[in-house]
Amino acid sequence: MVIRYDITPPSSNITFPVNDEFYNFISSVTGWSNDPNTNLSGVKDTQIRIQQLFGNNYYWNGTQWVSAETWLSPVSGNNWIKSDQLPPNNTPFGFEDNGLYEIKSRSFDIAGNTQTVLLSGSVFRFDTSSPTATIDQPLNGYRYNLLTSIYGVAQDTYNFKFPLVS
């Protein structure tokens, strides 16, 4: 008879959405988990929690934002994908435009140990607003026989890569 004694908690973290990025659509959350003990019992499940980092700092419970910390139903595997119970995209009742969110994970092993030290997780901004751009030179409707430069202004609330001119 072999008996395994495992008192070491497993660990896990988020791989998508990527920390410090901007997203306009999220259909799944991915991550990893492992049981680092040399005589490991193995990872049983992993859960995620999604928190708003604005307004009331509410947590997603699978259907709505609530004040109590809430962990969503578990997923299995060392490399896992969570694609259910996520907030709907771009609605006042889900992921909102310009909202800042944090997703963290915690794992459980077969021996019953729970991850207590949460790793960094992912903090990301949900951004569905389009940037704006104006061309200040050349002036609209004018005729030119020489054009030495084109300039204007591009703006976005949080980020933009570069304007394209055609």
Helices and strands as residue ranges (DSSP letters): E 11-16, E 22-23, E 29-34, E 43-52, E 59-60, E 65-66, E 79-82, E 99-109, E 122-126, E 132-137, E 151-155
